[in-house]
Amino acid sequence: MSFFDFSSAFLLQAKPVQDLQHGRVSAAELVQAVHEMLSSAGINLDIEKQSLLQTTLTLQEQLKESQAALLLEQEKCDIAAKEADTAKAAWSCRVCLNNEVDVTLIPCGHVLCRRCSAAVSRCPFCRLQVSKTMRIFRP
């Protein structure tokens, strides 16, 4: 059995990798344990291979942390996109659903686009008689 076959089999064992994922065992401790197991089996693990194994484990840890951070940022992005859609919908005319609101009806204060407000004499939401309209501007 070669070093790489043995180390691959060792890395596939669930408990040490699971402990590593939960931060209970450092990469250096795992490399030391692999070295001790290989030494007891009569297989020599030179410094270069130890270094490569430790680097691999460290990079795997960093990858998992980066993936978790990416997932968190993607969730934040999704939330922000939903909030932006909600804010955009708040400025959409509820009658035609095409234009942005730019007129408020007096006395009720409901808002419509200029085109829809010109076509009504009563508020389409509360049915109050419209006495006048006032132009509004988006901040």
Secondary structure, DSSP 4 states (H G I P E B T S, - for coil): --HHHHHHHHHT-HHHHHHHHTTSS-HHHHHHHHHHHHHHTT----HHHHHHHHHHHHHHHHHHHHHHHHHHHHHHHHHHHHHHHHHHHHTB-TTTSSSBP-EEEETT--EE-HHHHHT-SB-TTT-PBP-EEEE----
